[in-house]
């Protein structure tokens, strides 16, 4: 049986070919391309109906970045080749040589992905000259599918927290409330996609880092089953917990991103990809999201332990929004079971089973030992980086880095934690089986995304999926009440966690919810058209590294 990735790719080629055959015979674009809330479909409609060229599409996003990035500080750098690639794609359209599900689709990469021609800094000033010689496998398949890598996004330094502040890129700002963080660590990608700087943004997730910015920016995201997408070519943190994924403004675009990124298949440079069962097709995710799926008979477990039931200005909006979405799910035919097992306590799980500090130093040493291209040296090891003074570690992370200096996978505590993880996986499997569950739901964060200057991104619930390797799709489910700082309110997201290799089911549930409760809205400050400029060159984006809260000192341990 053909895999969903192959079926979907074939359909895309057929549709694009048909559009080329029936396109109007006109000399050029007839109207401006509006990038606000644009989708893969709207870009392809503009291209193949000759409403815009690929250069114009890419230029419109660059124009928007130039106009609005100074407010939210989400972009670290732009790809100097973006417009040249767009010109090549216009030539392909003219010749009828159009292939790829992501043809001319602008994509932003979190700045820990290796991409030839651009630095991969991890947000760290010490890695400004880390210029990879080879694309990460996940970047290669995006390019092979026709995506244009538009640039790199800011992130929390080395992906170690969720505030999205870094020594190289400064503090990224939440586009819905400029006093708050955008979540993280992939907060730059979240803020950028929410503000329509590109169609898709990639991220990584070691504990919460794809789902936190999706929740905080009214986006959809996925963290795949461990082994579905290769993590090779990405600055690592944890072999056990790291995952690669994407964010989008609608579930259909997210499904395309998942299908493309999963098409890597087995990758010998990331042996977790050998975990995929033979009966699971590559890129297992529904390509027919708007089919006959409905929630009647779907059984969902609701994790009570992943709530903060103490009323406050930060927790009450989340609890109210979750109560509303649960009631709508029940009304739509879903059965929602309250799961009260004491094992589901995110704080306790993180405190006892998180293995990042055991794995981080060894993995970073291996990554930095690889060759790079640059005009200046960069640290060649974990020790060189964290003794060089050109980095940011927020005060709450001092114990983390100090522990990483002395811990390793040979530490006794590591083997104890790994046994605990196996027990957690078994407990989760038991919960699914005993309750005949199709998926588990809970708020991504117990409270609203925190204010800029906070010591940590408290209240997040991502640790369960991170340790068990379970797939998760995050969906926007509401906004807090509007305020002076947040004209629309602060976005709130919900996680939908499934059994391994059930991305197709999770995407169907997410799509149904997006139609049942269509809450996605774009930020007020950016809900206007930036002046459409036709660039002859890509403008230089300089990281706002001085935009760092004074409580976060540089180069201090």
C-alpha positions in Angstrom: 0.0 0.0 0.0 1.3 3.4 -0.9 2.2 5.7 2.0 0.2 8.9 2.7 3.4 10.9 1.9 3.6 9.3 -1.6 -0.2 9.6 -2.3 -0.2 13.2 -1.2 2.9 14.1 -3.2 1.4 12.5 -6.3 -1.9 14.5 -5.9 0.0 17.7 -5.5 1.9 17.1 -8.7 -1.3 16.4 -10.6 -3.1 19.4 -9.3 -0.1 21.7 -10.1 0.1 20.3 -13.6 -3.6 20.9 -14.1 -3.3 24.5 -12.9 -0.5 25.1 -15.3 -2.6 23.8 -18.2 -5.6 25.9 -17.4 -3.9 29.1 -16.2 -5.0 32.3 -17.9 -2.7 33.6 -20.6 -1.6 36.9 -19.2 1.7 38.7 -19.0 2.1 39.1 -15.3 0.6 39.5 -11.8 -2.7 41.4 -11.7 -2.9 42.2 -8.0 -0.7 42.4 -5.0 -0.1 39.3 -2.9 -1.3 39.7 0.7 0.8 37.5 3.0 -1.5 38.0 6.0 -2.7 34.6 7.2 -1.6 33.2 3.8 -1.6 29.4 3.4 0.0 26.9 1.0 -3.2 26.9 -1.0 -3.3 30.7 -1.2 0.3 30.9 -2.4 -0.2 28.2 -5.0 -3.5 29.8 -6.2 -1.7 33.2 -6.6 1.2 31.5 -8.5 -0.7 29.3 -10.8 -3.4 31.8 -11.6 -0.7 34.3 -12.4 -1.9 36.7 -9.7 1.7 36.8 -8.3 5.2 35.6 -9.1 7.2 33.6 -6.7 9.6 36.6 -6.4 6.6 38.7 -5.4 5.4 36.2 -2.9 8.8 36.0 -1.2 9.2 39.8 -1.4 5.9 40.3 0.3 7.0 38.3 3.3 10.4 40.0 3.4 8.6 43.4 3.3 6.4 42.3 6.2 9.5 41.2 8.2 11.1 44.5 7.6 8.0 46.3 8.7 7.1 44.4 11.9 10.1 42.5 13.1 11.5 45.5 15.0 8.4 45.2 17.2 8.6 41.5 18.1 12.3 40.7 17.4 11.6 37.2 16.0 14.1 37.0 13.1 17.8 36.5 13.6 18.8 36.5 9.9 17.4 36.3 6.3 18.6 33.9 3.6 20.6 36.0 1.1 19.6 33.5 -1.7 15.9 33.6 -1.1 15.0 35.9 -4.0 17.4 34.2 -6.4 15.7 30.9 -5.6 12.3 32.5 -6.1 13.5 33.7 -9.6 14.5 30.1 -10.4 11.0 28.9 -9.4 9.4 31.5 -11.6 11.5 30.2 -14.5 10.2 26.7 -13.7 6.6 27.9 -13.7 7.2 29.4 -17.1 8.6 26.1 -18.4 5.9 24.0 -16.8 8.5 22.2 -14.5 6.6 22.5 -11.3 6.9 19.8 -8.6 6.8 19.6 -4.8 4.1 20.0 -2.2 5.9 23.1 -0.9 6.7 24.7 -4.2 7.6 28.4 -3.5 6.4 28.2 0.1 8.5 30.5 2.4 9.7 28.6 5.5 11.5 29.9 8.5 14.0 27.7 10.4 14.7 27.8 14.1 18.3 28.9 14.4 19.5 25.5 15.6 18.8 23.8 12.2 21.8 23.4 9.9 21.2 25.0 6.6 24.0 25.6 4.0 24.8 29.3 3.5 23.5 30.4 6.9 24.9 30.3 10.5 23.3 27.9 13.0 23.8 29.8 16.2 21.4 28.3 18.7 20.9 31.9 19.7 24.4 31.9 21.2 26.9 34.7 20.3 29.7 32.2 20.6 28.3 30.3 17.6 27.9 33.2 15.2 30.5 31.5 13.0 29.0 28.1 13.1 28.3 27.7 9.4 27.3 24.1 8.4 28.6 22.4 5.3 25.5 20.2 4.9 21.8 20.7 5.3 20.0 18.9 8.1 18.0 16.0 6.6 14.8 17.8 7.7 15.9 21.0 5.8 16.9 19.0 2.7 13.5 17.4 2.4 11.8 20.8 2.8 14.0 22.1 0.0 13.4 19.1 -2.1 9.6 19.7 -1.7 10.1 23.2 -3.1 10.2 25.2 0.1 12.2 28.5 0.1 14.2 28.9 3.3 13.5 32.5 4.1 15.6 32.9 7.2 16.3 31.9 10.8 14.3 32.7 13.9 15.4 33.6 17.4 15.1 31.0 20.2 15.9 30.6 23.8 19.6 30.2 24.0 20.6 26.7 23.1 17.0 25.6 23.5 17.4 25.3 27.3 14.3 27.2 28.5 11.0 28.7 27.3 11.5 32.4 27.5 13.0 32.9 24.0 15.8 35.2 25.0 19.3 34.7 23.7 22.7 36.4 23.7 22.7 36.7 19.9 19.1 37.5 19.2 17.9 39.2 22.4 14.3 38.9 23.7 11.5 37.9 21.3 8.2 39.5 22.2 4.7 38.0 22.1 2.8 39.5 19.2 -0.5 39.4 21.2 0.8 41.0 24.4 4.1 42.9 24.1 4.7 42.5 27.9 4.8 38.7 27.6 7.2 36.2 26.2 6.2 34.2 23.1 6.8 30.8 24.8 9.7 28.8 23.8 12.3 27.7 23.2 11.0 28.0 19.6 9.4 31.3 20.4 10.9 33.2 17.5 9.3 30.8 15.1 6.0 31.0 16.9 5.9 34.8 17.0 7.0 35.0 13.3 4.4 32.6 12.0 1.7 34.3 14.1 2.6 37.6 12.5 2.6 36.0 9.0 6.4 36.3 8.3 6.2 32.9 6.5 3.8 30.1 5.8 5.6 27.5 8.0 8.2 27.6 10.9 10.3 24.7 12.1 11.1 24.2 15.7 12.5 21.7 18.2 11.1 20.3 21.3 13.1 18.8 24.2 10.4 19.4 26.9 7.8 21.9 25.6 9.5 23.9 22.9 7.3 23.4 19.9 4.1 23.3 21.8 4.7 26.2 24.2 5.0 28.8 21.3 2.1 27.3 19.4 -0.1 27.7 22.5 1.2 31.3 23.2 0.8 32.4 19.5 -2.6 30.8 18.5 -0.9 28.3 16.2 -1.0 24.6 15.4 2.1 22.4 15.9 3.1 18.8 16.1 5.7 16.9 18.1 6.0 13.6 16.3 6.4 10.1 17.6 10.0 9.5 18.6 11.8 8.2 15.4 9.4 9.6 12.8 11.6 12.6 11.9 15.4 12.6 12.0 17.0 15.1 14.5 20.3 14.9 12.7 21.8 18.3 11.7 20.2 20.1 14.6 22.1 21.5 17.6 21.2 18.8 20.2 20.2 18.9 23.9 18.9 15.4 24.7 19.0 12.1 22.7 16.1 10.9 24.7 13.9 13.9 24.6 14.7 16.0 21.4 12.2 16.1 18.6 11.9 18.2 15.4 8.6 19.6 14.1 6.8 22.5 12.7 4.2 25.2 13.4 1.5 26.6 11.1 -1.6 28.8 11.2 -3.9 26.0 10.0 -4.0 22.2 10.4 -3.9 21.5 6.6 -0.5 23.3 6.2 0.7 21.5 9.3 -0.2 18.2 7.8 1.8 19.0 4.7 4.8 20.0 6.8 4.5 16.7 8.8 4.3 14.6 5.6 7.3 16.3 4.0 9.5 16.2 7.1 8.6 12.6 7.8 9.6 11.6 4.3 13.2 11.3 5.4 12.5 7.8 6.6 15.3 5.9 8.1 18.4 8.0 8.7 21.6 6.2 9.9 22.8 9.5 11.5 19.8 9.3 13.9 19.2 5.7 14.8 15.8 6.5 16.5 14.4 6.5 13.0 14.8 2.7 13.0 12.1 2.5 15.6 9.3 3.0 13.0 7.4 -0.2 12.5 7.4 -1.6 9.0 3.6 -1.4 8.7 3.7 2.4 9.3 4.1 4.3 6.1 6.5 7.2 5.9 4.9 10.4 6.7 1.9 8.7 8.3 -0.6 11.6 8.5 -4.0 12.1 7.0 -3.9 13.8 3.6 -7.7 14.0 3.5 -8.3 16.0 6.6 -11.7 17.2 5.5 -13.2 13.7 5.0 -15.8 11.9 7.0 -14.1 12.1 10.4 -16.1 13.2 13.4 -15.8 12.9 17.1 -18.8 10.5 17.7 -17.4 7.7 19.8 -13.9 9.1 20.2 -12.7 8.6 23.8 -10.5 11.3 25.2 -8.8 11.3 28.6 -8.6 14.6 30.4 -5.5 14.8 32.7 -6.7 16.5 35.9 -3.2 16.6 37.3 -2.1 18.9 34.5 -4.3 21.8 35.7 -3.7 24.4 38.4 -7.1 24.6 40.1 -6.1 27.6 42.3 -7.9 30.6 41.0 -5.8 33.5 39.8 -5.5 36.0 37.0 -3.1 33.7 35.2 -4.7 30.3 35.8 -8.5 31.1 35.7 -8.6 32.1 32.0 -6.9 28.8 31.1 -9.3 26.7 33.2 -12.3 28.5 31.7 -11.1 28.1 28.2 -10.5 24.4 28.7 -13.9 23.9 30.3 -15.5 25.5 27.3 -13.6 23.3 24.7 -14.3 20.2 26.7 -18.0 21.0 26.7 -18.0 21.5 23.0 -16.1 18.2 22.4 -18.8 16.4 24.5 -21.6 18.1 22.6 -19.9 17.0 19.3 -20.1 13.3 20.4 -16.7 12.7 22.1 -16.6 10.9 25.4 -14.3 12.7 27.9 -13.0 10.8 30.9 -11.4 12.5 33.8 -8.0 10.9 34.5 -6.9 11.5 38.1 -4.0 9.1 38.5 -1.4 10.7 40.7 1.4 9.8 38.3 0.3 12.6 36.0 2.0 15.5 37.7 4.2 17.5 35.3 6.3 19.1 38.1 7.1 15.8 39.7 7.8 14.0 36.4 10.2 16.8 35.4 11.9 16.8 38.8 12.7 13.0 38.8 12.9 11.9 35.2 14.2 14.7 33.0 17.5 13.5 31.6 18.8 16.6 29.7 21.6 17.4 32.0 23.1 13.9 31.7 23.0 14.0 27.8 23.6 17.6 26.9 27.4 17.9 27.3 28.2 14.7 25.4 25.8 15.5 22.5 27.0 19.1 22.2 30.6 18.0 22.2 29.8 15.6 19.3 28.0 18.3 17.3 30.7 20.9 17.8 33.4 18.4 16.8 31.9 18.4 13.2 33.6 20.6 10.6 32.2 24.0 9.8 32.9 26.8 7.4 33.5 30.3 8.7 35.9 33.2 8.7 36.5 32.9 12.5 36.7 30.0 15.0 33.9 29.0 17.2 33.9 26.8 20.4 34.8 23.2 19.7 33.3 21.8 22.8 30.7 22.3 25.6 33.5 23.4 27.9 34.9 26.0 25.5 31.4 27.4 25.0 30.5 27.8 28.6 33.9 29.1 29.8 34.2 31.6 27.0 31.9 34.3 28.4 30.0 34.9 25.1 26.7 33.2 26.1 23.6 33.8 28.1 22.4 31.5 30.9 19.5 32.9 32.9 19.8 32.6 36.7 17.4 29.7 37.0 19.5 27.7 34.6 22.8 27.9 36.6 22.2 24.6 38.3 21.4 23.0 34.9 24.6 24.0 33.3 26.7 23.2 36.3 25.1 19.8 36.5 25.8 19.2 32.8 29.5 19.9 33.5 29.7 17.0 35.9 27.0 14.6 34.7 27.1 12.1 31.8 25.2 9.1 30.6 27.5 6.9 32.7 26.2 8.6 35.9 24.2 6.3 38.2 21.3 8.8 38.3 21.0 8.5 34.5 20.2 4.8 34.5 17.8 5.2 37.4 16.0 8.0 35.4 15.8 5.8 32.3 14.2 3.0 34.3 11.7 5.6 35.6 11.0 6.7 32.0 10.2 3.1 31.0 7.8 2.9 33.9 6.1 6.1 32.8 5.8 4.8 29.3 4.1 1.6 30.6 1.8 3.6 32.9 0.7 5.8 30.0 0.1 2.7 27.9 -2.0 1.2 30.7 -4.0 4.4 30.9 -4.8 4.2 27.2 -5.7 0.5 27.4 -7.7 0.4 30.6 -9.8 3.4 29.5 -10.0 2.5 25.8 -8.7 6.0 24.9 -8.1 7.4 21.5 -6.1 10.4 22.8 -5.4 12.4 25.9 -6.0 16.1 26.2 -4.8 18.8 28.6 -3.9 22.5 28.6 -0.4 23.0 27.2 0.3 25.4 30.0 -1.5 25.7 33.4 -1.3 29.5 33.3 -1.0 32.2 30.6 2.4 32.5 29.0 4.6 34.4 31.4 5.7 38.0 31.4 9.1 39.2 30.0 11.7 39.1 32.8 10.2 36.1 34.5 12.7 33.6 35.9 11.2 30.7 33.9 8.3 29.6 31.7 6.4 28.0 34.6 3.3 25.8 34.4 4.0 23.9 31.1 2.9 20.3 30.6 5.1 19.1 27.8 7.2 16.7 29.8 4.9 13.7 29.4 5.3 13.5 25.6 9.0 14.4 25.8 9.9 11.5 28.0 7.5 8.9 26.5 8.2 9.8 22.9 4.4 10.1 22.2 3.1 12.2 19.4 1.3 15.4 20.2 -0.6 18.0 18.2 -1.3 21.4 19.8 -4.4 23.4 18.8 -5.5 26.9 19.7 -8.6 26.8 21.8 -9.2 30.3 23.0 -8.0 33.7 24.3 -8.1 35.2 27.7 -10.2 38.3 28.2 -8.9 41.4 26.3 -6.9 43.9 28.2 -4.9 47.1 27.6 -1.7 45.0 26.9 -3.5 42.2 25.0 -6.2 43.7 22.7 -7.4 40.2 21.7 -6.4 38.5 24.9 -3.6 36.1 25.4 -3.8 32.8 23.3 -4.3 29.5 25.0 -3.6 26.1 23.5 -4.5 22.5 24.2 -2.3 19.4 23.6 -3.8 16.2 22.0 -1.5 13.3 22.9 -1.8 9.9 21.2 -0.3 6.5 21.1 2.9 6.1 19.1 2.5 6.4 15.3 -1.1 7.9 15.4 -0.3 11.2 13.9 -3.0 10.7 11.3 -5.7 10.4 14.0 -4.3 13.4 16.0 -4.4 15.6 12.9 -8.0 14.6 12.1 -9.0 15.5 15.7 -7.1 18.8 15.5 -8.7 19.6 12.2 -12.2 18.8 13.5 -11.6 21.0 16.5 -10.3 23.8 14.3 -13.7 23.8 12.5 -15.7 23.2 15.7 -14.1 26.1 17.5 -12.3 28.4 15.0 -10.4 30.6 17.4 -7.2 31.5 15.4 -6.8 35.3 15.0 -3.8 37.3 13.9 -2.2 39.9 16.2 -3.8 43.4 16.1 -0.6 45.3 15.7 0.3 43.5 12.5 -3.2 43.2 11.0 -2.4 45.7 8.2 -0.6 45.4 4.9 3.0 46.4 4.9 4.1 48.4 1.8 4.7 45.9 -1.0 8.3 46.3 -2.0 10.1 44.5 -4.8 13.5 43.9 -3.5 16.5 43.6 -5.7 18.5 42.4 -2.7 17.5 40.8 0.6 17.8 43.3 3.4 20.2 42.5 6.3 18.5 41.6 9.6 20.7 42.4 12.5 19.9 40.5 15.7 18.8 42.7 18.5 21.2 41.2 21.0 21.0 44.2 23.3 17.3 43.6 23.9 17.8 41.5 26.9 16.1 41.9 30.3 18.7 43.3 32.9 18.0 40.3 35.2 19.7 38.0 32.6 23.4 38.6 32.7 25.7 37.5 29.9 28.5 35.0 30.3 28.0 34.4 34.0 27.8 31.0 35.7 
